[in-house]
C-alpha cells in the first residue's frame, strides 16, 4: 500500500485501511512493513491519535 506524505491524506488512507482490512493498527503496520511510530507522529501533528477500541485515528 502506498501511504501519502500529507498528514490529512494519510489520515484518510490509514482510517480507510483500518476500517476495511485490518483489525488493529499493529496488523496494518506489520502487513505493510512500515514504521508505525512515524505514522503516529505524523498524525499527532494534526491532533489525531489512535483509538484501539474504535480501531481508528480520532
C-alpha distance matrix in Angstrom:
0.0 3.8 6.4 9.8 12.9 15.2 15.9 16.7 13.6 11.6 13.9 13.2 9.4 10.0 13.1 11.9 9.4 12.4 14.8 13.3 11.7 12.7 16.3 15.9 14.1 14.9 13.2 9.9 10.6 12.0 9.5 6.6 9.7 9.8 13.1 13.8 17.0 15.6 13.6 16.9 19.0 17.2 17.5 21.0 21.9 21.9 23.5 20.8 20.9 19.3 21.6 21.2 23.8 21.9 18.4 17.4 18.0 21.4
3.8 0.0 3.8 6.6 9.7 12.2 13.5 14.5 11.3 9.7 12.8 12.4 8.9 10.3 13.7 12.9 11.2 14.3 16.6 15.7 14.6 15.5 19.0 18.1 15.8 16.9 15.9 12.2 12.3 14.3 12.5 9.1 11.3 10.2 12.9 14.0 16.6 14.4 12.7 16.2 17.7 15.4 16.1 19.7 20.0 20.1 22.2 20.0 20.5 19.6 22.4 22.6 25.3 23.3 19.9 18.2 18.0 21.2
6.4 3.8 0.0 3.8 6.7 9.0 9.8 11.2 8.5 6.3 9.5 10.0 7.1 8.0 11.6 11.7 10.6 13.1 15.7 15.6 15.0 15.2 18.3 16.9 14.0 15.5 15.3 11.6 11.3 14.1 13.2 9.8 11.6 9.4 11.1 11.7 13.9 11.4 9.3 12.9 14.1 11.6 12.3 16.0 16.2 16.3 18.5 16.4 17.2 16.7 19.7 20.3 23.2 21.2 18.0 15.8 15.1 18.1
9.8 6.6 3.8 0.0 3.8 5.6 7.5 8.9 6.2 5.2 9.0 9.6 7.9 9.6 12.7 13.1 13.0 15.4 17.6 17.9 17.8 18.3 21.1 19.6 16.6 18.5 18.7 15.0 14.6 17.7 17.0 13.6 15.1 12.4 13.4 13.9 15.3 12.2 10.3 13.6 14.0 10.8 11.6 15.2 14.6 14.5 17.3 15.8 17.4 17.7 20.8 22.1 24.8 22.6 19.8 17.1 15.6 18.0
12.9 9.7 6.7 3.8 0.0 3.8 6.2 8.8 7.6 6.6 10.1 11.7 10.8 11.8 14.8 15.9 15.9 17.8 20.2 20.9 20.8 20.7 23.3 21.2 17.9 19.6 20.4 16.9 15.8 19.0 19.0 15.6 16.2 13.0 13.0 13.7 14.1 10.6 9.5 12.6 12.0 8.6 10.5 13.6 12.3 12.9 15.9 15.2 16.9 17.9 21.3 22.9 25.9 23.9 21.3 18.4 16.3 18.4
15.2 12.2 9.0 5.6 3.8 0.0 3.8 5.7 5.4 6.0 8.6 10.2 10.6 11.9 14.2 15.4 16.3 18.0 19.9 21.0 21.6 21.6 23.9 21.9 18.8 21.0 22.0 18.5 17.9 21.4 21.3 18.2 19.2 16.0 15.7 15.6 15.8 12.5 10.8 13.1 12.4 8.6 9.4 12.5 10.7 10.4 13.8 13.5 15.9 17.4 20.6 22.7 25.4 23.1 20.9 17.6 15.2 16.6
15.9 13.5 9.8 7.5 6.2 3.8 0.0 3.8 5.5 4.8 6.1 8.7 9.8 10.2 11.9 14.0 15.1 16.0 17.9 19.7 20.3 19.8 21.7 19.5 16.3 18.9 20.2 17.0 16.5 20.2 20.6 17.9 18.9 15.5 14.7 13.7 13.7 11.0 8.6 10.1 9.7 6.0 5.8 8.9 7.7 7.0 10.2 9.6 12.1 13.9 17.1 19.5 22.0 19.9 18.0 14.6 11.7 13.0
16.7 14.5 11.2 8.9 8.8 5.7 3.8 0.0 3.8 5.3 5.1 6.6 8.9 10.0 10.8 12.5 14.4 15.5 16.6 18.4 19.8 19.8 21.6 19.9 17.2 20.3 21.3 18.0 18.3 22.0 21.9 19.5 21.1 18.0 17.6 16.3 16.6 14.3 11.5 12.6 12.7 9.4 7.8 10.8 9.9 7.7 10.6 9.8 12.8 14.4 17.0 19.6 21.6 19.0 17.5 13.9 11.3 12.0
13.6 11.3 8.5 6.2 7.6 5.4 5.5 3.8 0.0 3.8 5.4 5.2 6.3 8.6 10.0 10.7 12.4 14.3 15.4 16.5 17.7 18.3 20.7 19.3 16.8 19.7 20.1 16.5 17.1 20.6 19.9 17.3 19.3 16.5 17.0 16.1 17.2 14.7 11.7 13.8 14.4 11.0 10.0 13.5 12.9 11.2 13.9 12.5 15.0 15.7 18.3 20.4 22.5 19.7 17.7 14.3 12.6 14.0
11.6 9.7 6.3 5.2 6.6 6.0 4.8 5.3 3.8 0.0 3.8 5.4 5.1 6.0 8.4 9.8 10.5 12.0 14.0 15.3 15.8 15.7 18.1 16.3 13.5 16.2 16.8 13.2 13.5 17.0 16.7 14.1 15.9 13.0 13.3 12.3 13.6 11.3 8.1 10.4 11.6 8.5 7.7 11.5 11.6 10.7 13.0 11.0 12.7 13.1 16.0 17.7 20.2 17.9 15.4 12.3 10.6 12.8
13.9 12.8 9.5 9.0 10.1 8.6 6.1 5.1 5.4 3.8 0.0 3.8 5.6 5.3 6.0 8.4 9.9 10.4 12.0 14.0 15.1 14.8 16.5 14.8 12.3 15.6 16.4 13.3 14.1 17.7 17.7 15.8 17.7 14.9 14.9 12.9 14.1 12.6 9.0 10.0 11.6 9.1 6.7 10.2 11.1 9.3 10.7 8.2 10.0 10.5 13.0 15.1 17.2 14.7 12.7 9.2 7.3 9.2
13.2 12.4 10.0 9.6 11.7 10.2 8.7 6.6 5.2 5.4 3.8 0.0 3.8 5.6 5.4 6.0 8.5 9.9 10.5 12.0 13.7 14.3 16.5 15.6 13.8 17.2 17.2 14.0 15.5 18.9 18.1 16.3 18.9 16.6 17.4 15.6 17.3 15.8 12.2 13.5 15.4 12.7 10.5 13.9 14.6 12.4 13.9 11.3 13.1 13.0 14.8 16.6 18.2 15.2 13.3 10.1 9.3 11.0
9.4 8.9 7.1 7.9 10.8 10.6 9.8 8.9 6.3 5.1 5.6 3.8 0.0 3.8 5.6 5.2 6.1 8.6 10.0 10.5 11.4 12.3 15.0 14.3 12.4 15.3 14.9 11.3 12.9 16.0 14.8 12.8 15.7 13.8 15.2 13.9 16.2 14.7 11.2 13.4 15.5 13.1 11.6 15.3 16.2 14.7 16.3 13.5 14.6 13.8 15.9 16.9 18.9 16.1 13.5 10.9 10.8 13.4
10.0 10.3 8.0 9.6 11.8 11.9 10.2 10.0 8.6 6.0 5.3 5.6 3.8 0.0 3.8 5.4 5.1 6.1 8.5 9.9 10.2 9.9 12.2 10.9 8.7 11.8 11.8 8.5 10.0 13.4 12.8 11.3 13.8 11.9 12.9 10.9 13.4 12.6 8.9 10.5 13.3 11.7 9.9 13.3 15.0 14.0 14.8 11.6 11.8 10.4 12.6 13.4 15.7 13.3 10.4 8.1 8.1 11.4
13.1 13.7 11.6 12.7 14.8 14.2 11.9 10.8 10.0 8.4 6.0 5.4 5.6 3.8 0.0 3.8 5.4 5.0 6.0 8.5 9.9 9.7 11.3 10.5 9.4 13.0 12.9 10.3 12.6 15.7 15.1 14.4 17.0 15.3 16.0 13.5 15.7 15.4 11.7 12.2 15.2 13.8 11.1 14.0 16.0 14.3 14.4 10.9 11.2 9.6 10.8 11.9 13.4 10.5 8.2 5.5 6.5 9.2
11.9 12.9 11.7 13.1 15.9 15.4 14.0 12.5 10.7 9.8 8.4 6.0 5.2 5.4 3.8 0.0 3.8 5.4 5.1 6.0 8.1 9.4 11.7 12.1 11.5 14.8 13.8 11.1 13.9 16.5 15.1 14.4 17.6 16.4 18.0 16.0 18.6 18.0 14.4 15.5 18.4 16.7 14.3 17.5 19.2 17.3 17.9 14.5 15.0 13.3 14.1 14.7 15.8 12.7 10.5 8.7 10.2 12.6
9.4 11.2 10.6 13.0 15.9 16.3 15.1 14.4 12.4 10.5 9.9 8.5 6.1 5.1 5.4 3.8 0.0 3.8 5.4 5.2 5.4 6.4 9.5 9.9 9.3 12.1 10.5 7.7 10.8 13.0 11.3 10.9 14.3 13.7 15.6 13.9 17.0 16.7 13.4 14.9 18.0 16.7 14.9 18.1 20.1 18.9 19.4 15.9 15.6 13.3 14.4 14.1 15.8 13.3 10.2 9.4 11.3 14.4
12.4 14.3 13.1 15.4 17.8 18.0 16.0 15.5 14.3 12.0 10.4 9.9 8.6 6.1 5.0 5.4 3.8 0.0 3.8 5.7 5.7 4.7 6.6 6.7 6.9 10.0 9.0 7.1 10.4 12.7 11.8 12.2 15.0 14.4 15.7 13.2 16.1 16.6 13.2 13.8 17.3 16.7 14.4 17.1 19.6 18.5 18.2 14.4 13.5 10.7 11.2 10.5 12.0 9.8 6.5 6.5 9.2 12.3
14.8 16.6 15.7 17.6 20.2 19.9 17.9 16.6 15.4 14.0 12.0 10.5 10.0 8.5 6.0 5.1 5.4 3.8 0.0 3.8 6.1 6.6 7.8 9.2 10.3 13.4 12.1 10.7 14.1 16.1 14.9 15.5 18.6 18.0 19.4 16.9 19.7 20.1 16.5 16.9 20.3 19.4 16.8 19.4 21.7 20.0 19.7 15.9 15.4 12.7 12.4 11.9 12.3 9.4 7.4 7.4 10.6 12.8
13.3 15.7 15.6 17.9 20.9 21.0 19.7 18.4 16.5 15.3 14.0 12.0 10.5 9.9 8.5 6.0 5.2 5.7 3.8 0.0 3.8 6.5 8.8 10.9 12.1 14.7 12.4 10.9 14.6 16.0 14.0 14.7 18.2 18.2 20.3 18.3 21.5 21.7 18.3 19.3 22.7 21.5 19.3 22.2 24.4 22.8 22.8 19.2 18.7 16.0 15.9 15.1 15.6 12.9 10.7 11.0 13.9 16.4
11.7 14.6 15.0 17.8 20.8 21.6 20.3 19.8 17.7 15.8 15.1 13.7 11.4 10.2 9.9 8.1 5.4 5.7 6.1 3.8 0.0 3.8 7.0 9.2 10.5 12.2 9.4 8.2 12.0 12.8 10.5 11.8 15.2 15.8 18.2 16.5 20.0 20.4 17.4 18.6 22.1 21.3 19.6 22.4 24.8 23.7 23.8 20.1 19.1 16.1 16.3 14.9 15.9 14.0 11.1 12.0 14.9 17.9
12.7 15.5 15.2 18.3 20.7 21.6 19.8 19.8 18.3 15.7 14.8 14.3 12.3 9.9 9.7 9.4 6.4 4.7 6.6 6.5 3.8 0.0 3.8 5.5 7.2 8.7 6.1 5.9 9.6 10.4 9.2 10.9 13.8 14.3 16.1 14.0 17.4 18.4 15.6 16.3 20.0 19.8 18.1 20.5 23.3 22.6 22.2 18.4 16.8 13.5 13.7 11.7 13.1 11.9 8.6 10.2 13.2 16.4
16.3 19.0 18.3 21.1 23.3 23.9 21.7 21.6 20.7 18.1 16.5 16.5 15.0 12.2 11.3 11.7 9.5 6.6 7.8 8.8 7.0 3.8 0.0 3.8 7.2 8.5 6.8 8.1 11.3 11.8 11.5 13.8 16.0 16.4 17.6 15.0 18.0 19.7 17.0 16.9 20.7 21.1 19.1 20.9 24.1 23.4 22.3 18.6 16.4 12.8 12.1 9.4 10.3 9.9 7.0 9.9 13.2 16.0
15.9 18.1 16.9 19.6 21.2 21.9 19.5 19.9 19.3 16.3 14.8 15.6 14.3 10.9 10.5 12.1 9.9 6.7 9.2 10.9 9.2 5.5 3.8 0.0 3.8 5.3 5.3 6.6 8.9 10.1 10.8 12.6 14.2 14.0 14.6 11.7 14.4 16.4 13.9 13.5 17.3 18.1 16.2 17.8 21.0 20.8 19.6 16.0 13.5 9.8 9.7 7.0 9.3 9.3 5.9 8.4 11.0 14.2
14.1 15.8 14.0 16.6 17.9 18.8 16.3 17.2 16.8 13.5 12.3 13.8 12.4 8.7 9.4 11.5 9.3 6.9 10.3 12.1 10.5 7.2 7.2 3.8 0.0 3.8 5.4 5.1 6.2 8.6 9.9 10.7 11.9 11.0 11.2 8.0 10.8 12.6 10.2 9.9 13.7 14.5 13.0 14.7 17.8 17.9 17.1 13.6 11.2 7.9 9.3 7.7 10.9 10.7 7.1 7.9 9.3 12.9
14.9 16.9 15.5 18.5 19.6 21.0 18.9 20.3 19.7 16.2 15.6 17.2 15.3 11.8 13.0 14.8 12.1 10.0 13.4 14.7 12.2 8.7 8.5 5.3 3.8 0.0 3.8 5.4 5.1 6.0 8.5 9.9 10.2 10.1 10.2 7.7 10.6 12.9 11.5 11.4 14.9 16.2 15.4 16.8 20.0 20.6 19.8 16.6 13.9 10.8 12.1 9.9 13.1 13.8 10.3 11.7 12.9 16.4
13.2 15.9 15.3 18.7 20.4 22.0 20.2 21.3 20.1 16.8 16.4 17.2 14.9 11.8 12.9 13.8 10.5 9.0 12.1 12.4 9.4 6.1 6.8 5.3 5.4 3.8 0.0 3.8 5.5 5.1 5.9 8.4 9.7 10.6 12.0 10.2 13.6 15.4 13.6 14.2 17.8 18.5 17.7 19.6 22.5 22.8 22.3 18.9 16.6 13.3 14.3 11.8 14.4 14.5 10.9 12.6 14.5 18.1
9.9 12.2 11.6 15.0 16.9 18.5 17.0 18.0 16.5 13.2 13.3 14.0 11.3 8.5 10.3 11.1 7.7 7.1 10.7 10.9 8.2 5.9 8.1 6.6 5.1 5.4 3.8 0.0 3.8 5.6 5.3 6.1 8.3 8.4 10.3 8.7 12.4 13.3 11.1 12.5 15.9 15.9 15.2 17.7 20.2 20.4 20.4 17.0 15.3 12.5 14.1 12.6 15.4 14.7 10.8 11.4 12.9 16.6
10.6 12.3 11.3 14.6 15.8 17.9 16.5 18.3 17.1 13.5 14.1 15.5 12.9 10.0 12.6 13.9 10.8 10.4 14.1 14.6 12.0 9.6 11.3 8.9 6.2 5.1 5.5 3.8 0.0 3.8 5.6 5.4 5.7 5.3 6.8 5.7 9.5 10.5 9.3 10.8 13.8 14.3 14.4 16.6 19.0 19.9 20.0 17.0 15.2 12.8 15.1 13.8 17.1 16.9 13.1 13.3 13.9 17.7
12.0 14.3 14.1 17.7 19.0 21.4 20.2 22.0 20.6 17.0 17.7 18.9 16.0 13.4 15.7 16.5 13.0 12.7 16.1 16.0 12.8 10.4 11.8 10.1 8.6 6.0 5.1 5.6 3.8 0.0 3.8 5.5 5.0 6.9 8.9 8.7 12.1 13.5 12.8 14.3 17.2 17.9 18.2 20.2 22.6 23.6 23.6 20.6 18.6 15.9 17.8 15.8 18.9 19.0 15.3 16.2 17.3 21.0
9.5 12.5 13.2 17.0 19.0 21.3 20.6 21.9 19.9 16.7 17.7 18.1 14.8 12.8 15.1 15.1 11.3 11.8 14.9 14.0 10.5 9.2 11.5 10.8 9.9 8.5 5.9 5.3 5.6 3.8 0.0 3.8 5.6 8.2 11.1 11.2 14.9 15.6 14.4 16.3 19.3 19.4 19.4 21.9 24.1 24.7 25.0 21.9 20.3 17.5 19.2 17.3 20.0 19.6 15.8 16.6 18.1 21.9
6.6 9.1 9.8 13.6 15.6 18.2 17.9 19.5 17.3 14.1 15.8 16.3 12.8 11.3 14.4 14.4 10.9 12.2 15.5 14.7 11.8 10.9 13.8 12.6 10.7 9.9 8.4 6.1 5.4 5.5 3.8 0.0 3.8 5.5 9.1 9.9 13.5 13.3 12.2 14.9 17.4 17.0 17.4 20.3 22.0 22.7 23.5 20.6 19.5 17.4 19.7 18.4 21.4 20.6 16.8 16.7 17.5 21.3
9.7 11.3 11.6 15.1 16.2 19.2 18.9 21.1 19.3 15.9 17.7 18.9 15.7 13.8 17.0 17.6 14.3 15.0 18.6 18.2 15.2 13.8 16.0 14.2 11.9 10.2 9.7 8.3 5.7 5.0 5.6 3.8 0.0 3.8 7.0 8.9 12.0 12.1 12.1 14.6 16.7 16.9 18.0 20.3 22.0 23.4 24.1 21.6 20.2 18.2 20.8 19.5 22.8 22.5 18.7 18.7 19.1 22.8
9.8 10.2 9.4 12.4 13.0 16.0 15.5 18.0 16.5 13.0 14.9 16.6 13.8 11.9 15.3 16.4 13.7 14.4 18.0 18.2 15.8 14.3 16.4 14.0 11.0 10.1 10.6 8.4 5.3 6.9 8.2 5.5 3.8 0.0 3.8 6.0 8.9 8.4 8.5 11.3 13.1 13.1 14.5 16.9 18.3 19.8 20.7 18.5 17.3 16.0 19.0 18.3 21.8 21.3 17.7 17.0 16.7 20.3
13.1 12.9 11.1 13.4 13.0 15.7 14.7 17.6 17.0 13.3 14.9 17.4 15.2 12.9 16.0 18.0 15.6 15.7 19.4 20.3 18.2 16.1 17.6 14.6 11.2 10.2 12.0 10.3 6.8 8.9 11.1 9.1 7.0 3.8 0.0 3.8 5.5 5.4 6.8 8.9 10.2 11.0 12.8 14.5 16.0 18.1 18.7 16.8 15.5 14.6 17.9 17.5 21.2 21.1 17.7 16.9 16.0 19.3
13.8 14.0 11.7 13.9 13.7 15.6 13.7 16.3 16.1 12.3 12.9 15.6 13.9 10.9 13.5 16.0 13.9 13.2 16.9 18.3 16.5 14.0 15.0 11.7 8.0 7.7 10.2 8.7 5.7 8.7 11.2 9.9 8.9 6.0 3.8 0.0 3.8 5.4 5.2 6.1 8.6 9.9 10.7 12.1 14.4 16.1 16.1 13.9 12.1 10.9 14.1 13.8 17.6 17.6 14.3 13.5 12.6 16.0
17.0 16.6 13.9 15.3 14.1 15.8 13.7 16.6 17.2 13.6 14.1 17.3 16.2 13.4 15.7 18.6 17.0 16.1 19.7 21.5 20.0 17.4 18.0 14.4 10.8 10.6 13.6 12.4 9.5 12.1 14.9 13.5 12.0 8.9 5.5 3.8 0.0 3.8 5.5 5.0 6.1 8.5 9.9 10.3 12.5 14.8 14.7 13.2 11.5 11.3 14.7 15.0 18.8 19.0 16.2 15.2 13.5 16.2
15.6 14.4 11.4 12.2 10.6 12.5 11.0 14.3 14.7 11.3 12.6 15.8 14.7 12.6 15.4 18.0 16.7 16.6 20.1 21.7 20.4 18.4 19.7 16.4 12.6 12.9 15.4 13.3 10.5 13.5 15.6 13.3 12.1 8.4 5.4 5.4 3.8 0.0 3.8 5.5 5.1 6.1 8.6 9.8 10.9 13.3 14.2 13.1 12.4 12.8 16.5 17.4 21.0 20.6 17.8 16.0 14.0 16.7
13.6 12.7 9.3 10.3 9.5 10.8 8.6 11.5 11.7 8.1 9.0 12.2 11.2 8.9 11.7 14.4 13.4 13.2 16.5 18.3 17.4 15.6 17.0 13.9 10.2 11.5 13.6 11.1 9.3 12.8 14.4 12.2 12.1 8.5 6.8 5.2 5.5 3.8 0.0 3.8 5.4 5.1 6.1 8.4 10.0 11.4 12.3 10.5 10.0 10.2 13.9 14.9 18.4 17.5 14.7 12.6 10.6 13.5
16.9 16.2 12.9 13.6 12.6 13.1 10.1 12.6 13.8 10.4 10.0 13.5 13.4 10.5 12.2 15.5 14.9 13.8 16.9 19.3 18.6 16.3 16.9 13.5 9.9 11.4 14.2 12.5 10.8 14.3 16.3 14.9 14.6 11.3 8.9 6.1 5.0 5.5 3.8 0.0 3.8 5.6 5.3 6.0 8.8 10.4 10.1 8.3 7.0 7.6 11.4 12.7 16.2 15.8 13.4 11.5 9.1 11.5
19.0 17.7 14.1 14.0 12.0 12.4 9.7 12.7 14.4 11.6 11.6 15.4 15.5 13.3 15.2 18.4 18.0 17.3 20.3 22.7 22.1 20.0 20.7 17.3 13.7 14.9 17.8 15.9 13.8 17.2 19.3 17.4 16.7 13.1 10.2 8.6 6.1 5.1 5.4 3.8 0.0 3.8 5.5 5.0 6.5 9.3 9.6 9.3 9.0 10.7 14.4 16.2 19.5 19.1 17.0 14.8 11.9 13.6
17.2 15.4 11.6 10.8 8.6 8.6 6.0 9.4 11.0 8.5 9.1 12.7 13.1 11.7 13.8 16.7 16.7 16.7 19.4 21.5 21.3 19.8 21.1 18.1 14.5 16.2 18.5 15.9 14.3 17.9 19.4 17.0 16.9 13.1 11.0 9.9 8.5 6.1 5.1 5.6 3.8 0.0 3.8 5.5 5.3 7.4 9.2 8.9 9.9 11.8 15.5 17.5 20.7 19.6 17.4 14.6 11.6 13.3
17.5 16.1 12.3 11.6 10.5 9.4 5.8 7.8 10.0 7.7 6.7 10.5 11.6 9.9 11.1 14.3 14.9 14.4 16.8 19.3 19.6 18.1 19.1 16.2 13.0 15.4 17.7 15.2 14.4 18.2 19.4 17.4 18.0 14.5 12.8 10.7 9.9 8.6 6.1 5.3 5.5 3.8 0.0 3.8 5.2 5.5 6.5 5.3 6.8 8.9 12.4 14.9 17.7 16.3 14.5 11.5 8.1 9.5
21.0 19.7 16.0 15.2 13.6 12.5 8.9 10.8 13.5 11.5 10.2 13.9 15.3 13.3 14.0 17.5 18.1 17.1 19.4 22.2 22.4 20.5 20.9 17.8 14.7 16.8 19.6 17.7 16.6 20.2 21.9 20.3 20.3 16.9 14.5 12.1 10.3 9.8 8.4 6.0 5.0 5.5 3.8 0.0 3.8 5.3 4.6 5.0 6.0 9.2 12.4 15.2 17.9 17.1 15.8 13.1 9.5 9.9
21.9 20.0 16.2 14.6 12.3 10.7 7.7 9.9 12.9 11.6 11.1 14.6 16.2 15.0 16.0 19.2 20.1 19.6 21.7 24.4 24.8 23.3 24.1 21.0 17.8 20.0 22.5 20.2 19.0 22.6 24.1 22.0 22.0 18.3 16.0 14.4 12.5 10.9 10.0 8.8 6.5 5.3 5.2 3.8 0.0 3.8 5.5 7.5 9.6 12.8 15.9 18.8 21.5 20.3 19.1 16.0 12.3 12.5
21.9 20.1 16.3 14.5 12.9 10.4 7.0 7.7 11.2 10.7 9.3 12.4 14.7 14.0 14.3 17.3 18.9 18.5 20.0 22.8 23.7 22.6 23.4 20.8 17.9 20.6 22.8 20.4 19.9 23.6 24.7 22.7 23.4 19.8 18.1 16.1 14.8 13.3 11.4 10.4 9.3 7.4 5.5 5.3 3.8 0.0 3.8 5.8 9.1 12.3 15.0 18.3 20.4 18.8 17.9 14.5 10.8 10.2
23.5 22.2 18.5 17.3 15.9 13.8 10.2 10.6 13.9 13.0 10.7 13.9 16.3 14.8 14.4 17.9 19.4 18.2 19.7 22.8 23.8 22.2 22.3 19.6 17.1 19.8 22.3 20.4 20.0 23.6 25.0 23.5 24.1 20.7 18.7 16.1 14.7 14.2 12.3 10.1 9.6 9.2 6.5 4.6 5.5 3.8 0.0 3.8 6.6 10.3 12.5 16.0 17.9 16.6 16.3 13.2 9.5 8.2
20.8 20.0 16.4 15.8 15.2 13.5 9.6 9.8 12.5 11.0 8.2 11.3 13.5 11.6 10.9 14.5 15.9 14.4 15.9 19.2 20.1 18.4 18.6 16.0 13.6 16.6 18.9 17.0 17.0 20.6 21.9 20.6 21.6 18.5 16.8 13.9 13.2 13.1 10.5 8.3 9.3 8.9 5.3 5.0 7.5 5.8 3.8 0.0 3.8 6.9 9.3 12.7 14.7 13.2 12.6 9.4 5.7 5.0
20.9 20.5 17.2 17.4 16.9 15.9 12.1 12.8 15.0 12.7 10.0 13.1 14.6 11.8 11.2 15.0 15.6 13.5 15.4 18.7 19.1 16.8 16.4 13.5 11.2 13.9 16.6 15.3 15.2 18.6 20.3 19.5 20.2 17.3 15.5 12.1 11.5 12.4 10.0 7.0 9.0 9.9 6.8 6.0 9.6 9.1 6.6 3.8 0.0 3.8 6.4 9.5 12.0 11.3 10.5 8.2 5.0 5.6
19.3 19.6 16.7 17.7 17.9 17.4 13.9 14.4 15.7 13.1 10.5 13.0 13.8 10.4 9.6 13.3 13.3 10.7 12.7 16.0 16.1 13.5 12.8 9.8 7.9 10.8 13.3 12.5 12.8 15.9 17.5 17.4 18.2 16.0 14.6 10.9 11.3 12.8 10.2 7.6 10.7 11.8 8.9 9.2 12.8 12.3 10.3 6.9 3.8 0.0 3.8 6.1 9.0 8.6 7.1 5.7 4.2 6.4
21.6 22.4 19.7 20.8 21.3 20.6 17.1 17.0 18.3 16.0 13.0 14.8 15.9 12.6 10.8 14.1 14.4 11.2 12.4 15.9 16.3 13.7 12.1 9.7 9.3 12.1 14.3 14.1 15.1 17.8 19.2 19.7 20.8 19.0 17.9 14.1 14.7 16.5 13.9 11.4 14.4 15.5 12.4 12.4 15.9 15.0 12.5 9.3 6.4 3.8 0.0 3.8 5.5 5.5 5.6 5.5 5.8 6.7
21.2 22.6 20.3 22.1 22.9 22.7 19.5 19.6 20.4 17.7 15.1 16.6 16.9 13.4 11.9 14.7 14.1 10.5 11.9 15.1 14.9 11.7 9.4 7.0 7.7 9.9 11.8 12.6 13.8 15.8 17.3 18.4 19.5 18.3 17.5 13.8 15.0 17.4 14.9 12.7 16.2 17.5 14.9 15.2 18.8 18.3 16.0 12.7 9.5 6.1 3.8 0.0 3.8 5.5 4.6 6.8 8.5 10.2
23.8 25.3 23.2 24.8 25.9 25.4 22.0 21.6 22.5 20.2 17.2 18.2 18.9 15.7 13.4 15.8 15.8 12.0 12.3 15.6 15.9 13.1 10.3 9.3 10.9 13.1 14.4 15.4 17.1 18.9 20.0 21.4 22.8 21.8 21.2 17.6 18.8 21.0 18.4 16.2 19.5 20.7 17.7 17.9 21.5 20.4 17.9 14.7 12.0 9.0 5.5 3.8 0.0 3.8 5.6 8.2 10.4 11.1
21.9 23.3 21.2 22.6 23.9 23.1 19.9 19.0 19.7 17.9 14.7 15.2 16.1 13.3 10.5 12.7 13.3 9.8 9.4 12.9 14.0 11.9 9.9 9.3 10.7 13.8 14.5 14.7 16.9 19.0 19.6 20.6 22.5 21.3 21.1 17.6 19.0 20.6 17.5 15.8 19.1 19.6 16.3 17.1 20.3 18.8 16.6 13.2 11.3 8.6 5.5 5.5 3.8 0.0 3.8 5.6 8.4 9.0
18.4 19.9 18.0 19.8 21.3 20.9 18.0 17.5 17.7 15.4 12.7 13.3 13.5 10.4 8.2 10.5 10.2 6.5 7.4 10.7 11.1 8.6 7.0 5.9 7.1 10.3 10.9 10.8 13.1 15.3 15.8 16.8 18.7 17.7 17.7 14.3 16.2 17.8 14.7 13.4 17.0 17.4 14.5 15.8 19.1 17.9 16.3 12.6 10.5 7.1 5.6 4.6 5.6 3.8 0.0 3.8 7.2 9.4
17.4 18.2 15.8 17.1 18.4 17.6 14.6 13.9 14.3 12.3 9.2 10.1 10.9 8.1 5.5 8.7 9.4 6.5 7.4 11.0 12.0 10.2 9.9 8.4 7.9 11.7 12.6 11.4 13.3 16.2 16.6 16.7 18.7 17.0 16.9 13.5 15.2 16.0 12.6 11.5 14.8 14.6 11.5 13.1 16.0 14.5 13.2 9.4 8.2 5.7 5.5 6.8 8.2 5.6 3.8 0.0 3.8 6.3
18.0 18.0 15.1 15.6 16.3 15.2 11.7 11.3 12.6 10.6 7.3 9.3 10.8 8.1 6.5 10.2 11.3 9.2 10.6 13.9 14.9 13.2 13.2 11.0 9.3 12.9 14.5 12.9 13.9 17.3 18.1 17.5 19.1 16.7 16.0 12.6 13.5 14.0 10.6 9.1 11.9 11.6 8.1 9.5 12.3 10.8 9.5 5.7 5.0 4.2 5.8 8.5 10.4 8.4 7.2 3.8 0.0 3.8
21.4 21.2 18.1 18.0 18.4 16.6 13.0 12.0 14.0 12.8 9.2 11.0 13.4 11.4 9.2 12.6 14.4 12.3 12.8 16.4 17.9 16.4 16.0 14.2 12.9 16.4 18.1 16.6 17.7 21.0 21.9 21.3 22.8 20.3 19.3 16.0 16.2 16.7 13.5 11.5 13.6 13.3 9.5 9.9 12.5 10.2 8.2 5.0 5.6 6.4 6.7 10.2 11.1 9.0 9.4 6.3 3.8 0.0
